[in-house]
């Protein structure tokens, strides 16, 4: 993937904001087809936005490291 973390954040934020404009508050964030798991910098954007918008992030088979990250940052992690 050739996107930068800034481009990923811009796109994700636009999608979240669009939902909010329609009166839909996301109750969780999900990465389409696991794309945001492919690079740590993308995953960092994903979790940053989850925390910012108060929405748990979905992760496939959370590793002990991911669970610890959630506990450290106070970000709810769901599977």
mmCIF file of the N, C-alpha and C atoms, coordinates in Angstrom:
data_MODEL
# 
_entry.id   MODEL 
# 
loop_
_atom_site.group_PDB 
_atom_site.id 
_atom_site.type_symbol 
_atom_site.label_atom_id 
_atom_site.label_alt_id 
_atom_site.label_comp_id 
_atom_site.label_asym_id 
_atom_site.label_entity_id 
_atom_site.label_seq_id 
_atom_site.pdbx_PDB_ins_code 
_atom_site.Cartn_x 
_atom_site.Cartn_y 
_atom_site.Cartn_z 
_atom_site.occupancy 
_atom_site.B_iso_or_equiv 
_atom_site.pdbx_formal_charge 
_atom_site.auth_seq_id 
_atom_site.auth_comp_id 
_atom_site.auth_asym_id 
_atom_site.auth_atom_id 
_atom_site.pdbx_PDB_model_num 
ATOM 1   N N  . UNK A 1 1  ? 0.846   -1.170  0.000  1.00 0.00 ? 1  UNK A N  1 
ATOM 2   C CA . UNK A 1 1  ? 0.000   0.000   0.000  1.00 0.00 ? 1  UNK A CA 1 
ATOM 3   C C  . UNK A 1 1  ? 0.890   1.231   0.000  1.00 0.00 ? 1  UNK A C  1 
ATOM 4   N N  . UNK A 1 2  ? 0.534   2.196   -0.803 1.00 0.00 ? 2  UNK A N  1 
ATOM 5   C CA . UNK A 1 2  ? 1.352   3.392   -0.944 1.00 0.00 ? 2  UNK A CA 1 
ATOM 6   C C  . UNK A 1 2  ? 0.830   4.591   -0.161 1.00 0.00 ? 2  UNK A C  1 
ATOM 7   N N  . UNK A 1 3  ? -0.243  4.424   0.547  1.00 0.00 ? 3  UNK A N  1 
ATOM 8   C CA . UNK A 1 3  ? -0.811  5.540   1.319  1.00 0.00 ? 3  UNK A CA 1 
ATOM 9   C C  . UNK A 1 3  ? 0.111   5.889   2.480  1.00 0.00 ? 3  UNK A C  1 
ATOM 10  N N  . UNK A 1 4  ? 0.060   7.139   2.871  1.00 0.00 ? 4  UNK A N  1 
ATOM 11  C CA . UNK A 1 4  ? 0.788   7.574   4.064  1.00 0.00 ? 4  UNK A CA 1 
ATOM 12  C C  . UNK A 1 4  ? -0.156  7.495   5.261  1.00 0.00 ? 4  UNK A C  1 
ATOM 13  N N  . UNK A 1 5  ? 0.390   7.454   6.469  1.00 0.00 ? 5  UNK A N  1 
ATOM 14  C CA . UNK A 1 5  ? -0.486  7.468   7.646  1.00 0.00 ? 5  UNK A CA 1 
ATOM 15  C C  . UNK A 1 5  ? -1.386  8.708   7.663  1.00 0.00 ? 5  UNK A C  1 
ATOM 16  N N  . UNK A 1 6  ? -0.897  9.828   7.189  1.00 0.00 ? 6  UNK A N  1 
ATOM 17  C CA . UNK A 1 6  ? -1.702  11.052  7.155  1.00 0.00 ? 6  UNK A CA 1 
ATOM 18  C C  . UNK A 1 6  ? -2.895  10.889  6.198  1.00 0.00 ? 6  UNK A C  1 
ATOM 19  N N  . UNK A 1 7  ? -2.661  10.238  5.052  1.00 0.00 ? 7  UNK A N  1 
ATOM 20  C CA . UNK A 1 7  ? -3.758  10.004  4.104  1.00 0.00 ? 7  UNK A CA 1 
ATOM 21  C C  . UNK A 1 7  ? -4.781  9.039   4.689  1.00 0.00 ? 7  UNK A C  1 
ATOM 22  N N  . UNK A 1 8  ? -4.294  8.021   5.385  1.00 0.00 ? 8  UNK A N  1 
ATOM 23  C CA . UNK A 1 8  ? -5.193  7.062   6.031  1.00 0.00 ? 8  UNK A CA 1 
ATOM 24  C C  . UNK A 1 8  ? -6.039  7.781   7.087  1.00 0.00 ? 8  UNK A C  1 
ATOM 25  N N  . UNK A 1 9  ? -5.409  8.620   7.877  1.00 0.00 ? 9  UNK A N  1 
ATOM 26  C CA . UNK A 1 9  ? -6.150  9.350   8.911  1.00 0.00 ? 9  UNK A CA 1 
ATOM 27  C C  . UNK A 1 9  ? -7.192  10.275  8.287  1.00 0.00 ? 9  UNK A C  1 
ATOM 28  N N  . UNK A 1 10 ? -6.832  10.969  7.231  1.00 0.00 ? 10 UNK A N  1 
ATOM 29  C CA . UNK A 1 10 ? -7.775  11.874  6.564  1.00 0.00 ? 10 UNK A CA 1 
ATOM 30  C C  . UNK A 1 10 ? -8.996  11.103  6.081  1.00 0.00 ? 10 UNK A C  1 
ATOM 31  N N  . UNK A 1 11 ? -8.788  9.947   5.457  1.00 0.00 ? 11 UNK A N  1 
ATOM 32  C CA . UNK A 1 11 ? -9.901  9.153   4.934  1.00 0.00 ? 11 UNK A CA 1 
ATOM 33  C C  . UNK A 1 11 ? -10.761 8.590   6.065  1.00 0.00 ? 11 UNK A C  1 
ATOM 34  N N  . UNK A 1 12 ? -10.137 8.028   7.076  1.00 0.00 ? 12 UNK A N  1 
ATOM 35  C CA . UNK A 1 12 ? -10.908 7.464   8.185  1.00 0.00 ? 12 UNK A CA 1 
ATOM 36  C C  . UNK A 1 12 ? -11.713 8.539   8.906  1.00 0.00 ? 12 UNK A C  1 
ATOM 37  N N  . UNK A 1 13 ? -11.071 9.668   9.146  1.00 0.00 ? 13 UNK A N  1 
ATOM 38  C CA . UNK A 1 13 ? -11.754 10.769  9.828  1.00 0.00 ? 13 UNK A CA 1 
ATOM 39  C C  . UNK A 1 13 ? -12.950 11.249  8.993  1.00 0.00 ? 13 UNK A C  1 
ATOM 40  N N  . UNK A 1 14 ? -12.769 11.336  7.679  1.00 0.00 ? 14 UNK A N  1 
ATOM 41  C CA . UNK A 1 14 ? -13.862 11.770  6.799  1.00 0.00 ? 14 UNK A CA 1 
ATOM 42  C C  . UNK A 1 14 ? -15.044 10.805  6.890  1.00 0.00 ? 14 UNK A C  1 
ATOM 43  N N  . UNK A 1 15 ? -14.769 9.504   6.945  1.00 0.00 ? 15 UNK A N  1 
ATOM 44  C CA . UNK A 1 15 ? -15.849 8.517   7.049  1.00 0.00 ? 15 UNK A CA 1 
ATOM 45  C C  . UNK A 1 15 ? -16.575 8.633   8.385  1.00 0.00 ? 15 UNK A C  1 
ATOM 46  N N  . UNK A 1 16 ? -15.812 8.796   9.452  1.00 0.00 ? 16 UNK A N  1 
ATOM 47  C CA . UNK A 1 16 ? -16.429 8.935   10.774 1.00 0.00 ? 16 UNK A CA 1 
ATOM 48  C C  . UNK A 1 16 ? -17.262 10.212  10.839 1.00 0.00 ? 16 UNK A C  1 
ATOM 49  N N  . UNK A 1 17 ? -16.704 11.307  10.371 1.00 0.00 ? 17 UNK A N  1 
ATOM 50  C CA . UNK A 1 17 ? -17.422 12.584  10.395 1.00 0.00 ? 17 UNK A CA 1 
ATOM 51  C C  . UNK A 1 17 ? -18.685 12.530  9.544  1.00 0.00 ? 17 UNK A C  1 
ATOM 52  N N  . UNK A 1 18 ? -18.639 11.836  8.423  1.00 0.00 ? 18 UNK A N  1 
ATOM 53  C CA . UNK A 1 18 ? -19.825 11.698  7.562  1.00 0.00 ? 18 UNK A CA 1 
ATOM 54  C C  . UNK A 1 18 ? -20.937 10.953  8.304  1.00 0.00 ? 18 UNK A C  1 
ATOM 55  N N  . UNK A 1 19 ? -20.561 9.891   8.995  1.00 0.00 ? 19 UNK A N  1 
ATOM 56  C CA . UNK A 1 19 ? -21.561 9.156   9.786  1.00 0.00 ? 19 UNK A CA 1 
ATOM 57  C C  . UNK A 1 19 ? -22.172 10.074  10.845 1.00 0.00 ? 19 UNK A C  1 
ATOM 58  N N  . UNK A 1 20 ? -21.331 10.851  11.511 1.00 0.00 ? 20 UNK A N  1 
ATOM 59  C CA . UNK A 1 20 ? -21.824 11.767  12.533 1.00 0.00 ? 20 UNK A CA 1 
ATOM 60  C C  . UNK A 1 20 ? -22.765 12.815  11.941 1.00 0.00 ? 20 UNK A C  1 
ATOM 61  N N  . UNK A 1 21 ? -22.487 13.282  10.712 1.00 0.00 ? 21 UNK A N  1 
ATOM 62  C CA . UNK A 1 21 ? -23.370 14.254  10.047 1.00 0.00 ? 21 UNK A CA 1 
ATOM 63  C C  . UNK A 1 21 ? -24.767 13.679  9.838  1.00 0.00 ? 21 UNK A C  1 
ATOM 64  N N  . UNK A 1 22 ? -24.849 12.361  9.657  1.00 0.00 ? 22 UNK A N  1 
ATOM 65  C CA . UNK A 1 22 ? -26.137 11.699  9.479  1.00 0.00 ? 22 UNK A CA 1 
ATOM 66  C C  . UNK A 1 22 ? -26.763 11.293  10.810 1.00 0.00 ? 22 UNK A C  1 
ATOM 67  N N  . UNK A 1 23 ? -26.131 11.684  11.906 1.00 0.00 ? 23 UNK A N  1 
ATOM 68  C CA . UNK A 1 23 ? -26.679 11.367  13.220 1.00 0.00 ? 23 UNK A CA 1 
ATOM 69  C C  . UNK A 1 23 ? -26.327 9.978   13.716 1.00 0.00 ? 23 UNK A C  1 
ATOM 70  N N  . UNK A 1 24 ? -25.365 9.339   13.082 1.00 0.00 ? 24 UNK A N  1 
ATOM 71  C CA . UNK A 1 24 ? -24.948 7.997   13.490 1.00 0.00 ? 24 UNK A CA 1 
ATOM 72  C C  . UNK A 1 24 ? -23.641 8.106   14.260 1.00 0.00 ? 24 UNK A C  1 
ATOM 73  N N  . UNK A 1 25 ? -23.681 7.763   15.552 1.00 0.00 ? 25 UNK A N  1 
ATOM 74  C CA . UNK A 1 25 ? -22.448 7.762   16.337 1.00 0.00 ? 25 UNK A CA 1 
ATOM 75  C C  . UNK A 1 25 ? -21.877 6.352   16.296 1.00 0.00 ? 25 UNK A C  1 
ATOM 76  N N  . UNK A 1 26 ? -20.684 6.212   15.729 1.00 0.00 ? 26 UNK A N  1 
ATOM 77  C CA . UNK A 1 26 ? -20.098 4.860   15.662 1.00 0.00 ? 26 UNK A CA 1 
ATOM 78  C C  . UNK A 1 26 ? -19.950 4.260   17.054 1.00 0.00 ? 26 UNK A C  1 
ATOM 79  N N  . UNK A 1 27 ? -20.422 3.039   17.218 1.00 0.00 ? 27 UNK A N  1 
ATOM 80  C CA . UNK A 1 27 ? -20.307 2.370   18.514 1.00 0.00 ? 27 UNK A CA 1 
ATOM 81  C C  . UNK A 1 27 ? -19.038 1.537   18.571 1.00 0.00 ? 27 UNK A C  1 
ATOM 82  N N  . UNK A 1 28 ? -18.383 1.347   17.408 1.00 0.00 ? 28 UNK A N  1 
ATOM 83  C CA . UNK A 1 28 ? -17.083 0.693   17.329 1.00 0.00 ? 28 UNK A CA 1 
ATOM 84  C C  . UNK A 1 28 ? -16.479 1.040   15.978 1.00 0.00 ? 28 UNK A C  1 
ATOM 85  N N  . UNK A 1 29 ? -15.163 0.877   15.866 1.00 0.00 ? 29 UNK A N  1 
ATOM 86  C CA . UNK A 1 29 ? -14.489 1.045   14.582 1.00 0.00 ? 29 UNK A CA 1 
ATOM 87  C C  . UNK A 1 29 ? -14.019 -0.321  14.119 1.00 0.00 ? 29 UNK A C  1 
ATOM 88  N N  . UNK A 1 30 ? -14.039 -0.515  12.821 1.00 0.00 ? 30 UNK A N  1 
ATOM 89  C CA . UNK A 1 30 ? -13.624 -1.782  12.232 1.00 0.00 ? 30 UNK A CA 1 
ATOM 90  C C  . UNK A 1 30 ? -12.766 -1.472  11.016 1.00 0.00 ? 30 UNK A C  1 
ATOM 91  N N  . UNK A 1 31 ? -11.734 -2.249  10.807 1.00 0.00 ? 31 UNK A N  1 
ATOM 92  C CA . UNK A 1 31 ? -10.873 -2.051  9.653  1.00 0.00 ? 31 UNK A CA 1 
ATOM 93  C C  . UNK A 1 31 ? -11.342 -2.966  8.529  1.00 0.00 ? 31 UNK A C  1 
ATOM 94  N N  . UNK A 1 32 ? -11.586 -2.403  7.388  1.00 0.00 ? 32 UNK A N  1 
ATOM 95  C CA . UNK A 1 32 ? -12.092 -3.174  6.257  1.00 0.00 ? 32 UNK A CA 1 
ATOM 96  C C  . UNK A 1 32 ? -11.039 -4.151  5.758  1.00 0.00 ? 32 UNK A C  1 
ATOM 97  N N  . UNK A 1 33 ? -11.355 -5.429  5.808  1.00 0.00 ? 33 UNK A N  1 
ATOM 98  C CA . UNK A 1 33 ? -10.482 -6.488  5.298  1.00 0.00 ? 33 UNK A CA 1 
ATOM 99  C C  . UNK A 1 33 ? -9.091  -6.493  5.939  1.00 0.00 ? 33 UNK A C  1 
ATOM 100 N N  . UNK A 1 34 ? -8.975  -5.961  7.148  1.00 0.00 ? 34 UNK A N  1 
ATOM 101 C CA . UNK A 1 34 ? -7.709  -6.019  7.868  1.00 0.00 ? 34 UNK A CA 1 
ATOM 102 C C  . UNK A 1 34 ? -6.631  -5.080  7.382  1.00 0.00 ? 34 UNK A C  1 
ATOM 103 N N  . UNK A 1 35 ? -6.980  -4.149  6.514  1.00 0.00 ? 35 UNK A N  1 
ATOM 104 C CA . UNK A 1 35 ? -5.987  -3.256  5.922  1.00 0.00 ? 35 UNK A CA 1 
ATOM 105 C C  . UNK A 1 35 ? -5.181  -2.507  6.976  1.00 0.00 ? 35 UNK A C  1 
ATOM 106 N N  . UNK A 1 36 ? -5.835  -2.080  8.033  1.00 0.00 ? 36 UNK A N  1 
ATOM 107 C CA . UNK A 1 36 ? -5.142  -1.260  9.026  1.00 0.00 ? 36 UNK A CA 1 
ATOM 108 C C  . UNK A 1 36 ? -4.277  -2.071  9.976  1.00 0.00 ? 36 UNK A C  1 
ATOM 109 N N  . UNK A 1 37 ? -4.278  -3.398  9.809  1.00 0.00 ? 37 UNK A N  1 
ATOM 110 C CA . UNK A 1 37 ? -3.390  -4.254  10.591 1.00 0.00 ? 37 UNK A CA 1 
ATOM 111 C C  . UNK A 1 37 ? -2.063  -4.478  9.872  1.00 0.00 ? 37 UNK A C  1 
ATOM 112 N N  . UNK A 1 38 ? -1.959  -4.044  8.617  1.00 0.00 ? 38 UNK A N  1 
ATOM 113 C CA . UNK A 1 38 ? -0.790  -4.381  7.813  1.00 0.00 ? 38 UNK A CA 1 
ATOM 114 C C  . UNK A 1 38 ? 0.450   -3.596  8.178  1.00 0.00 ? 38 UNK A C  1 
ATOM 115 N N  . UNK A 1 39 ? 0.262   -2.436  8.790  1.00 0.00 ? 39 UNK A N  1 
ATOM 116 C CA . UNK A 1 39 ? 1.413   -1.606  9.173  1.00 0.00 ? 39 UNK A CA 1 
ATOM 117 C C  . UNK A 1 39 ? 1.152   -0.976  10.530 1.00 0.00 ? 39 UNK A C  1 
ATOM 118 N N  . UNK A 1 40 ? 2.190   -0.919  11.351 1.00 0.00 ? 40 UNK A N  1 
ATOM 119 C CA . UNK A 1 40 ? 2.030   -0.355  12.688 1.00 0.00 ? 40 UNK A CA 1 
ATOM 120 C C  . UNK A 1 40 ? 1.578   1.097   12.635 1.00 0.00 ? 40 UNK A C  1 
ATOM 121 N N  . UNK A 1 41 ? 2.102   1.881   11.685 1.00 0.00 ? 41 UNK A N  1 
ATOM 122 C CA . UNK A 1 41 ? 1.705   3.289   11.615 1.00 0.00 ? 41 UNK A CA 1 
ATOM 123 C C  . UNK A 1 41 ? 0.231   3.438   11.248 1.00 0.00 ? 41 UNK A C  1 
ATOM 124 N N  . UNK A 1 42 ? -0.312  2.515   10.453 1.00 0.00 ? 42 UNK A N  1 
ATOM 125 C CA . UNK A 1 42 ? -1.741  2.539   10.141 1.00 0.00 ? 42 UNK A CA 1 
ATOM 126 C C  . UNK A 1 42 ? -2.544  2.127   11.369 1.00 0.00 ? 42 UNK A C  1 
ATOM 127 N N  . UNK A 1 43 ? -2.075  1.098   12.066 1.00 0.00 ? 43 UNK A N  1 
ATOM 128 C CA . UNK A 1 43 ? -2.754  0.636   13.275 1.00 0.00 ? 43 UNK A CA 1 
ATOM 129 C C  . UNK A 1 43 ? -2.771  1.744   14.328 1.00 0.00 ? 43 UNK A C  1 
ATOM 130 N N  . UNK A 1 44 ? -1.682  2.494   14.425 1.00 0.00 ? 44 UNK A N  1 
ATOM 131 C CA . UNK A 1 44 ? -1.621  3.607   15.376 1.00 0.00 ? 44 UNK A CA 1 
ATOM 132 C C  . UNK A 1 44 ? -2.676  4.668   15.062 1.00 0.00 ? 44 UNK A C  1 
ATOM 133 N N  . UNK A 1 45 ? -2.883  4.958   13.776 1.00 0.00 ? 45 UNK A N  1 
ATOM 134 C CA . UNK A 1 45 ? -3.919  5.919   13.369 1.00 0.00 ? 45 UNK A CA 1 
ATOM 135 C C  . UNK A 1 45 ? -5.295  5.378   13.767 1.00 0.00 ? 45 UNK A C  1 
ATOM 136 N N  . UNK A 1 46 ? -5.532  4.122   13.466 1.00 0.00 ? 46 UNK A N  1 
ATOM 137 C CA . UNK A 1 46 ? -6.801  3.447   13.761 1.00 0.00 ? 46 UNK A CA 1 
ATOM 138 C C  . UNK A 1 46 ? -7.133  3.537   15.259 1.00 0.00 ? 46 UNK A C  1 
ATOM 139 N N  . UNK A 1 47 ? -6.170  3.191   16.108 1.00 0.00 ? 47 UNK A N  1 
ATOM 140 C CA . UNK A 1 47 ? -6.426  3.215   17.540 1.00 0.00 ? 47 UNK A CA 1 
ATOM 141 C C  . UNK A 1 47 ? -6.525  4.641   18.069 1.00 0.00 ? 47 UNK A C  1 
ATOM 142 N N  . UNK A 1 48 ? -5.760  5.554   17.485 1.00 0.00 ? 48 UNK A N  1 
ATOM 143 C CA . UNK A 1 48 ? -5.843  6.967   17.875 1.00 0.00 ? 48 UNK A CA 1 
ATOM 144 C C  . UNK A 1 48 ? -7.257  7.492   17.650 1.00 0.00 ? 48 UNK A C  1 
ATOM 145 N N  . UNK A 1 49 ? -7.833  7.179   16.483 1.00 0.00 ? 49 UNK A N  1 
ATOM 146 C CA . UNK A 1 49 ? -9.177  7.665   16.178 1.00 0.00 ? 49 UNK A CA 1 
ATOM 147 C C  . UNK A 1 49 ? -10.223 6.980   17.050 1.00 0.00 ? 49 UNK A C  1 
ATOM 148 N N  . UNK A 1 50 ? -10.021 5.701   17.351 1.00 0.00 ? 50 UNK A N  1 
ATOM 149 C CA . UNK A 1 50 ? -10.938 5.014   18.259 1.00 0.00 ? 50 UNK A CA 1 
ATOM 150 C C  . UNK A 1 50 ? -10.994 5.706   19.606 1.00 0.00 ? 50 UNK A C  1 
ATOM 151 N N  . UNK A 1 51 ? -9.826  6.041   20.109 1.00 0.00 ? 51 UNK A N  1 
ATOM 152 C CA . UNK A 1 51 ? -9.774  6.723   21.407 1.00 0.00 ? 51 UNK A CA 1 
ATOM 153 C C  . UNK A 1 51 ? -10.391 8.116   21.301 1.00 0.00 ? 51 UNK A C  1 
ATOM 154 N N  . UNK A 1 52 ? -10.037 8.848   20.242 1.00 0.00 ? 52 UNK A N  1 
ATOM 155 C CA . UNK A 1 52 ? -10.545 10.211  20.062 1.00 0.00 ? 52 UNK A CA 1 
ATOM 156 C C  . UNK A 1 52 ? -12.065 10.254  19.973 1.00 0.00 ? 52 UNK A C  1 
ATOM 157 N N  . UNK A 1 53 ? -12.646 9.297   19.251 1.00 0.00 ? 53 UNK A N  1 
ATOM 158 C CA . UNK A 1 53 ? -14.098 9.285   19.057 1.00 0.00 ? 53 UNK A CA 1 
ATOM 159 C C  . UNK A 1 53 ? -14.828 8.435   20.097 1.00 0.00 ? 53 UNK A C  1 
ATOM 160 N N  . UNK A 1 54 ? -14.085 7.868   21.039 1.00 0.00 ? 54 UNK A N  1 
ATOM 161 C CA . UNK A 1 54 ? -14.711 7.081   22.105 1.00 0.00 ? 54 UNK A CA 1 
ATOM 162 C C  . UNK A 1 54 ? -15.366 5.809   21.606 1.00 0.00 ? 54 UNK A C  1 
ATOM 163 N N  . UNK A 1 55 ? -14.749 5.191   20.597 1.00 0.00 ? 55 UNK A N  1 
ATOM 164 C CA . UNK A 1 55 ? -15.300 3.974   20.010 1.00 0.00 ? 55 UNK A CA 1 
ATOM 165 C C  . UNK A 1 55 ? -14.263 2.855   20.109 1.00 0.00 ? 55 UNK A C  1 
ATOM 166 N N  . UNK A 1 56 ? -14.623 1.713   20.693 1.00 0.00 ? 56 UNK A N  1 
ATOM 167 C CA . UNK A 1 56 ? -13.676 0.595   20.712 1.00 0.00 ? 56 UNK A CA 1 
ATOM 168 C C  . UNK A 1 56 ? -13.263 0.223   19.294 1.00 0.00 ? 56 UNK A C  1 
ATOM 169 N N  . UNK A 1 57 ? -12.051 -0.289  19.156 1.00 0.00 ? 57 UNK A N  1 
ATOM 170 C CA . UNK A 1 57 ? -11.588 -0.748  17.849 1.00 0.00 ? 57 UNK A CA 1 
ATOM 171 C C  . UNK A 1 57 ? -11.639 -2.269  17.812 1.00 0.00 ? 57 UNK A C  1 
ATOM 172 N N  . UNK A 1 58 ? -12.041 -2.792  16.674 1.00 0.00 ? 58 UNK A N  1 
ATOM 173 C CA . UNK A 1 58 ? -12.085 -4.235  16.484 1.00 0.00 ? 58 UNK A CA 1 
ATOM 174 C C  . UNK A 1 58 ? -10.695 -4.713  16.076 1.00 0.00 ? 58 UNK A C  1 
ATOM 175 N N  . UNK A 1 59 ? -10.254 -5.809  16.659 1.00 0.00 ? 59 UNK A N  1 
ATOM 176 C CA . UNK A 1 59 ? -9.015  -6.444  16.235 1.00 0.00 ? 59 UNK A CA 1 
ATOM 177 C C  . UNK A 1 59 ? -9.262  -7.935  16.097 1.00 0.00 ? 59 UNK A C  1 
ATOM 178 N N  . UNK A 1 60 ? -8.625  -8.512  15.097 1.00 0.00 ? 60 UNK A N  1 
ATOM 179 C CA . UNK A 1 60 ? -8.736  -9.951  14.895 1.00 0.00 ? 60 UNK A CA 1 
ATOM 180 C C  . UNK A 1 60 ? -7.714  -10.632 15.797 1.00 0.00 ? 60 UNK A C  1 
ATOM 181 N N  . UNK A 1 61 ? -8.166  -11.599 16.550 1.00 0.00 ? 61 UNK A N  1 
ATOM 182 C CA . UNK A 1 61 ? -7.293  -12.353 17.436 1.00 0.00 ? 61 UNK A CA 1 
ATOM 183 C C  . UNK A 1 61 ? -6.294  -11.457 18.163 1.00 0.00 ? 61 UNK A C  1 
ATOM 184 N N  . UNK A 1 62 ? -6.768  -10.668 19.098 1.00 0.00 ? 62 UNK A N  1 
ATOM 185 C CA . UNK A 1 62 ? -5.857  -9.756  19.796 1.00 0.00 ? 62 UNK A CA 1 
ATOM 186 C C  . UNK A 1 62 ? -4.685  -10.507 20.432 1.00 0.00 ? 62 UNK A C  1 
ATOM 187 N N  . UNK A 1 63 ? -3.508  -10.030 20.187 1.00 0.00 ? 63 UNK A N  1 
ATOM 188 C CA . UNK A 1 63 ? -2.315  -10.615 20.797 1.00 0.00 ? 63 UNK A CA 1 
ATOM 189 C C  . UNK A 1 63 ? -2.154  -10.051 22.203 1.00 0.00 ? 63 UNK A C  1 
ATOM 190 N N  . UNK A 1 64 ? -1.322  -10.678 23.008 1.00 0.00 ? 64 UNK A N  1 
ATOM 191 C CA . UNK A 1 64 ? -1.075  -10.108 24.338 1.00 0.00 ? 64 UNK A CA 1 
ATOM 192 C C  . UNK A 1 64 ? -0.557  -8.671  24.250 1.00 0.00 ? 64 UNK A C  1 
ATOM 193 N N  . UNK A 1 65 ? 0.218   -8.357  23.217 1.00 0.00 ? 65 UNK A N  1 
ATOM 194 C CA . UNK A 1 65 ? 0.736   -7.002  23.055 1.00 0.00 ? 65 UNK A CA 1 
ATOM 195 C C  . UNK A 1 65 ? -0.389  -6.010  22.794 1.00 0.00 ? 65 UNK A C  1 
ATOM 196 N N  . UNK A 1 66 ? -1.345  -6.392  21.960 1.00 0.00 ? 66 UNK A N  1 
ATOM 197 C CA . UNK A 1 66 ? -2.468  -5.509  21.655 1.00 0.00 ? 66 UNK A CA 1 
ATOM 198 C C  . UNK A 1 66 ? -3.346  -5.318  22.886 1.00 0.00 ? 66 UNK A C  1 
ATOM 199 N N  . UNK A 1 67 ? -3.589  -6.387  23.614 1.00 0.00 ? 67 UNK A N  1 
ATOM 200 C CA . UNK A 1 67 ? -4.390  -6.287  24.838 1.00 0.00 ? 67 UNK A CA 1 
ATOM 201 C C  . UNK A 1 67 ? -3.684  -5.379  25.845 1.00 0.00 ? 67 UNK A C  1 
ATOM 202 N N  . UNK A 1 68 ? -2.369  -5.525  25.989 1.00 0.00 ? 68 UNK A N  1 
ATOM 203 C CA . UNK A 1 68 ? -1.607  -4.672  26.902 1.00 0.00 ? 68 UNK A CA 1 
ATOM 204 C C  . UNK A 1 68 ? -1.668  -3.218  26.448 1.00 0.00 ? 68 UNK A C  1 
ATOM 205 N N  . UNK A 1 69 ? -1.589  -2.994  25.135 1.00 0.00 ? 69 UNK A N  1 
ATOM 206 C CA . UNK A 1 69 ? -1.679  -1.637  24.593 1.00 0.00 ? 69 UNK A CA 1 
ATOM 207 C C  . UNK A 1 69 ? -3.027  -1.016  24.970 1.00 0.00 ? 69 UNK A C  1 
ATOM 208 N N  . UNK A 1 70 ? -4.089  -1.775  24.824 1.00 0.00 ? 70 UNK A N  1 
ATOM 209 C CA . UNK A 1 70 ? -5.418  -1.287  25.184 1.00 0.00 ? 70 UNK A CA 1 
ATOM 210 C C  . UNK A 1 70 ? -5.508  -0.928  26.652 1.00 0.00 ? 70 UNK A C  1 
ATOM 211 N N  . UNK A 1 71 ? -4.932  -1.766  27.503 1.00 0.00 ? 71 UNK A N  1 
ATOM 212 C CA . UNK A 1 71 ? -4.953  -1.488  28.939 1.00 0.00 ? 71 UNK A CA 1 
ATOM 213 C C  . UNK A 1 71 ? -4.117  -0.253  29.276 1.00 0.00 ? 71 UNK A C  1 
ATOM 214 N N  . UNK A 1 72 ? -2.956  -0.130  28.615 1.00 0.00 ? 72 UNK A N  1 
ATOM 215 C CA . UNK A 1 72 ? -2.076  1.020   28.864 1.00 0.00 ? 72 UNK A CA 1 
ATOM 216 C C  . UNK A 1 72 ? -2.731  2.338   28.470 1.00 0.00 ? 72 UNK A C  1 
ATOM 217 N N  . UNK A 1 73 ? -3.423  2.328   27.339 1.00 0.00 ? 73 UNK A N  1 
ATOM 218 C CA . UNK A 1 73 ? -3.974  3.569   26.799 1.00 0.00 ? 73 UNK A CA 1 
ATOM 219 C C  . UNK A 1 73 ? -5.420  3.806   27.222 1.00 0.00 ? 73 UNK A C  1 
ATOM 220 N N  . UNK A 1 74 ? -6.058  2.813   27.818 1.00 0.00 ? 74 UNK A N  1 
ATOM 221 C CA . UNK A 1 74 ? -7.450  2.948   28.195 1.00 0.00 ? 74 UNK A CA 1 
ATOM 222 C C  . UNK A 1 74 ? -8.395  2.758   27.016 1.00 0.00 ? 74 UNK A C  1 
ATOM 223 N N  . UNK A 1 75 ? -7.869  2.238   25.899 1.00 0.00 ? 75 UNK A N  1 
ATOM 224 C CA . UNK A 1 75 ? -8.677  2.030   24.692 1.00 0.00 ? 75 UNK A CA 1 
ATOM 225 C C  . UNK A 1 75 ? -9.314  0.645   24.746 1.00 0.00 ? 75 UNK A C  1 
ATOM 226 N N  . UNK A 1 76 ? -10.647 0.579   24.721 1.00 0.00 ? 76 UNK A N  1 
ATOM 227 C CA . UNK A 1 76 ? -11.291 -0.734  24.694 1.00 0.00 ? 76 UNK A CA 1 
ATOM 228 C C  . UNK A 1 76 ? -10.951 -1.471  23.395 1.00 0.00 ? 76 UNK A C  1 
ATOM 229 N N  . UNK A 1 77 ? -10.635 -2.729  23.508 1.00 0.00 ? 77 UNK A N  1 
ATOM 230 C CA . UNK A 1 77 ? -10.310 -3.586  22.366 1.00 0.00 ? 77 UNK A CA 1 
ATOM 231 C C  . UNK A 1 77 ? -11.354 -4.699  22.331 1.00 0.00 ? 77 UNK A C  1 
ATOM 232 N N  . UNK A 1 78 ? -11.964 -4.905  21.180 1.00 0.00 ? 78 UNK A N  1 
ATOM 233 C CA . UNK A 1 78 ? -12.929 -6.008  21.036 1.00 0.00 ? 78 UNK A CA 1 
ATOM 234 C C  . UNK A 1 78 ? -12.445 -6.949  19.947 1.00 0.00 ? 78 UNK A C  1 
ATOM 235 N N  . UNK A 1 79 ? -12.940 -8.190  19.973 1.00 0.00 ? 79 UNK A N  1 
ATOM 236 C CA . UNK A 1 79 ? -12.587 -9.141  18.914 1.00 0.00 ? 79 UNK A CA 1 
ATOM 237 C C  . UNK A 1 79 ? -13.830 -9.767  18.335 1.00 0.00 ? 79 UNK A C  1 
# 
